[in-house]
Amino acid sequence: MIGLTGPLLPCVSFLGRLPTATVQFGSVLLVARTSGSLSAAGLTGGALALGQVACGPLVGRLADRHGQRAVVLAFSLANALAVAALALGALAGPPTAVLALLGATAGATVPLVGPLARTRLVALARRWGASEDTVGAALSFESTLDEMSFVLGPALVGVAAVLAHPAYALAGAALLVAVCGSAFALHPTARGTAPAGADAPACRHPDRARTAAAAPMPRSVHALRAALALQGAMFGACQAGITALTARLGHEDQAGLVYAAMGVTSAVAGFAMAAVPARFGLRTRWRTATGAAFVLSLPLLGTDGMAGLYAVVTVLGVAYAPHLVTVFGLTERAVPPSRLSEAMAFATSSLVGGQALAIALTGGLADSYGPPAAFAAASTAAALACALALTSRPEPHRRLP
């Protein structure tokens, strides 16, 4: 993989996606501190997630049509301005509707470095005739970087909030996305993901180029998107339950550490997926990962102490990244290559959307019926994901030489 991309790309792609995780948590913390209203903070964070879910597939589609370089560069700079505006707006104390609008703008302009880095690595591997093991390693590596960013991002926000002010975290995120997002856009490997139909033979045949850009999505991709939405719902419900349980036990300050424990084991498991033999097929991996997530989530229902919570959540994290890696792998094989960026962006939006919706719904359940209600919702989402994996049969897309 380093031979395909050079050593710089993994660094800038990781730093370029870190602001997404930082702003999501940082915006809620900042608005809560400056406005004194958890409701305003929740609305701002929800609007940010909704903006990303709504516009993420559009960013991917634009990257397929016009190439990653121009699209990522434009959205990186726009996102830097939007995040800075959100930070300044929160400090100025405008009405909640204005904060929600700023949050939605920050979400809508996310440059999607994570999904597009995944697309870029896969495209480079396919172009150079790399083995399926290398493609699988690329997907595992990218999913691990995602997990690491979502562990490190909230941690950095927490450090900034303790040492100074949450606004510093958003200012740093704006600077980081401007610099590293632009570096990712301008990296030479961006040429490896040329617009659909932009290769020399297609340029000589405009009809062929238009056909490639308009290649239909297979129906099986909807099941994969639903699987990621259910995984996001499971994670969101777990977040609500963990927050409620740590607060009930008088250790609400440890909620972030519990999330981090889950994220660390998930990242390790995702990285280890590169060592799984190719004979252990993607469908089998999908079913195994969803089954494991369901079984490992059940002990949450009886957890009532901090030690038990840490233990159960740490083990549960092992099932997250393998499912993520596998579904992205199935997506890569199921969709037309000319629409891979759009498919990866849509998959990420499904994950984010499921998580945001679950947090909004299960937070109320946890308040009314206690943490076990949120954990029961997480187990239900895992059971539905397992049923989907057992009944769906996504087929690989026919690839022309």
N, C-alpha and C positions, 0 to 999 in steps of 0.2 A: 504493500500500500504506500509506504514512503517512497518506493521507487516510482510509483505512478504519479504522486502529487508533489514530492519534495517535502522537506521537514517543516517548512513554514506554514503550509496550509492548515494542518491540524491545530496549530497554535492560534492562528487568526480566526479560524472557524469556531473554536471553543470560546474565545474571548468575544467574538461577535454575537454569539447566542446567549452569553451570560446576562446581558441587560434585560432580555425578555423575562427571565426568572426573577431578576432583581426588581423590576418595575411592578410586576404583578403583586408581590408581597409589600414592596416599599410604598406603593400608592395607598394601599389600605392603611398602613401604619402611619404614613404622613398625614393623611386626611383625618384620621382618628385623633391625632395629636393636635393638629391645628384647629379643627372644628369642634372637637370634644363630642362628636356624634358618631357612634358606631354605625348608625343607619346610613349617614352620608358616606362613610368609608366603604361600607358594603356596596352601595349603589355605584360608587366610583370604580371599585374593583370589578363589579359585575359588568359595567359598561365597557371597561377595558377588555375583558374576556370576550364579550359579545362582538366588539369591533374586530378582534383578531379572528374569531370564528367566521364572521361574515365575509371578511376581505381576504382571508388566507388563501382560499382557492383561486381568487382573482390574481393574487401575486404569482402563484404557481403557473396559472395559465399565461400570464404575461411573459414569464420567464421561458415557457415553452415556445412562445411565438417570437419573442424578440431577443432571447438570450439572457443569461443570468447577469452579465456585466452591467448593462444599462439599468435593468430593473432593480437589482440589489443596491447599486450605487444611489439611485434616486430615492428608494425607500429608506435606506440607511440614513441619509441626510434629513429626509422628512421626519423620520422617527426621532432623530436626535432633537430636532426643533420641537416636536410634539411633547416629548418627555420633559424637556426644559420648560415648556409652557405649562405643563401639568404641575411641576414643582413650584414654579412661580405663582401659579394660580392658587394652589393650596395655601401658600404662605400669605397671599393677599386676602383670603377668606371670602370668596364670592359665594353666591347661592349654590345649593346642592346641584341644581340643574346644570349650572355652568361647569362644575367639577365633573359631573357625569359626561358632559360633552367633551371636555378635555381628555378624560379617560378613554372614551370611545375613539377619539382621534389617535391617541397614543397606541391603542390596540390595532386600529385599522392600518397603521403605517408600519407595523412590525415587518422587517425585511425577510423573515423566515430563513435565517441563515442555517438553522438545523436541518429542515427538510431539503433545502437546496444543496447543502453540503452532501447529504446522503445521495441525492440525485447525481451530483457531480462525480462522486467516487464510483458509483455503480456504472455511470456512463463511460468513465475512463477505463474501468476494468473490462467492460464489454467491448470497448473499441480496440483494446490491445489483446483481446482474446484470452483474458485471464480465466482461471478455473472457477468452478462454482464455489470452491472453498474460499477463494479470494473474495468473491462477491459476498459470501456469507460473513467473512471476517470484516469487510467494509461496513456491512449493516450492523454487526455487533459493536464495532468500534464507535460508530456514530451514535448508536443508542446509549452506549456508555458515556459518551461526552454529554448527551442530553441529560442523563441521570446526574452526572457530576455538576452540571450547571444548575439544576434544580435543587441540589443539596447546598452548593456554595452560595448561590444567589441570596436566598433568605438569610443565610448565616452572615453574609456581608451587611445586609440591611440591619440585622440585629446588632452587629458590632457598631455600625454608624449611629444607630439609635441610642445605644448605651454611652458611647464616647462623646457624641456631639448631637446630631439631629438627623432624622430620616431624610431630610431634603438633600443632605450630602450624598446619600446613596443614589438618589435619582439624578443628581448632577453628574456623578461618576458614570452612571449608566448611559446618560446622554453623550458624554465624551467618548465612552467606549464603543458605542454603536456607530458613532460618526467615524472614528479612526479605524477600528477593526472590521466593521461592516464594509467600509470602503476598501480596505485592504483585501478582504475576501472577494469583493466584486472585481477588483483589478488584478487579482492573481492570474498568472498565465493559464492556469488550468480552466479558467472560465471559457476558454475557447473550445474545451472538450465537450461543452454542452451547448453547441450552436443551436440557433432556432430551428424548429422543425422544418425540414426541407431545405436547409441552407447549405447542404453539402453540394459539391460540384455537379454530380449527375442530376440532382434535383433542380439545381439552378438552370440547367439546360432544359428541364422539363417542368414548367410552372404548374401544370395540372397535377403532376405527381407530388409536388411540394404541397399544394393545397389539400390533396387527398391525405397526405401524412398528417397535416395539422388538424384535420377534421376527423381523424380516425375515432370510431365510436368506443366508448367505455363498455367493457363487458358487464353483464348483470351481476356476475359473481363478486364484483368489487364492492357492491353495496353491503354484502354480508361482512366483508373485512372492515369496512367503515363502522358498521354497527358493533363489531367486536371491539374496536378501539374506543368507541363511545362508552361501551359497558365497562371497559377497563378504566377509563377516566371516571365513570360514575363510582366504581368501586374505590378508587383512590380518594375521590372527593368525600364519599361517605366515611371512609376511614379517618380522613382529616377532621371531619366534624365530630366523630366519636372520640378521637384522641384529644381534641381540644376540650370537649365536654368532660371527659374523664379526668384529665390532668387538673382542670379547674375544680372539679368536685373533690379531688384529693388534696387540694391546696398547693399544687405544683404547676400552675399554669405556665410558669416561666420555662418549664422543661418541654413544652409541646414541640418547640422547634427542634430540640435534641432528639425527640422520638421520631419526628419526620426524617431527620438526618440519618438515624440508625437504619430506617427502612431504605432510604436512598442509597446508602453505602453498600448494603448487601445486594440491592438490586443492580447497582453498577458493576459489582464484582461478578455477579451471575451473568450479566449481559456480556461482559468481556470474555467470560469463559465459554460462551456459546460458540465462539470461533473454533473451539477444539472438539465440538460435537461431530462425530463421523457423518459423512454425507449420506450413508445408507439409512440413517435415522431421519426420514423424510420430513418435509415441512408440515404436512398435514398431521403426522404423528406428533411432531413437536407442539403444534398448535393445541391438539387435544390434551396432551400431557400438561402443558403449561396452564391451561384453563382449569383442568381437573385439580392440579396442585393448588392453584389460587383459591378455589372453592374449599378444599379440605383444610388448607392452612388458615383460612379466615374464620373457621368455626370456633376455635378457641377464644377469639375476641369476645364472643357472647358471654363467656364466664369470667372474663378478666376484671379484677376489682382492685388491683394494686399496681404500683409503679414498676416493681421488679417484674411482675408477670407481663405488664404491658410492653416493657422493653423487649422481653424475651420473645413474645408472640409476634410483635411487629418486625423485629429483626429477622425472624425466620420467614415471615410472610413476604418480605422484600425479595426473597429469592425467586418468587414466581413472576414478579412484575416485568423485569427487563426481558427474560426469555420470551414472554408472550409478545412484547413490543417488537423485538427483533424478528420473530417469526412472522407476525402479521405484515410487517413492512417487507419482508422477503417475499411473502405470497403476493403482496400488492405489486412489487417490482416485476414479478413474473406474469401477472395477470393482465396488466395494462399495456397499451401500445407504447413503444419507446418514445414516440413523439409527444406523449401527454404524461410523461413520468413526473415532471415537476408539479403539475396540477394534481396528480394523484397523491403524491407525497404531502403536498400542502393540505389537501382535503382530509387526508388521514390524520394529520396533526390537528386540524381544526375539529375533527370528530372527537379526538382525545380531550382537547381543551374544553370543548362544549359539554361533553359528558361530565367532566370534573366540575365545571362551574355550576351546572344545573343541579348536580348532586349536593354540592355544598349548600346551595340556596335552599333546597328542600329538606335535607337531613339535619341542617342546623336547627330548624324548628322542631323536628322530631326529637333531637337530643335534648332540647330545652324542655319539651313537654313530657317525654317518657324516659329520659335518661340516656346515657351513652349506649346501652345495649340496643336501643332502637336504631341508632345510626349504624352500628356494627351489623345488625340484621339486614339493613338495606345493602351494605357492602357485600355480605354473603349472597344475597339474592341476585345482585348484579353479576357476581362471579358464577353463580349457578346458571344464569341465562347465557353468559358468555360460553360456558362449557357446553350447554345444549346447542348453541349456534355452531360451535366447532365440530360437534359430533354429527350435525345434520348437513353442513355446507360442504360443497365440493368445488372449490375454485380451480379452474383450469388454467394452465399457462397459455399466454398469448402466442399465436403462431408468429414466429420471427423469420422474416425473409433474410437470406444471406446478403 
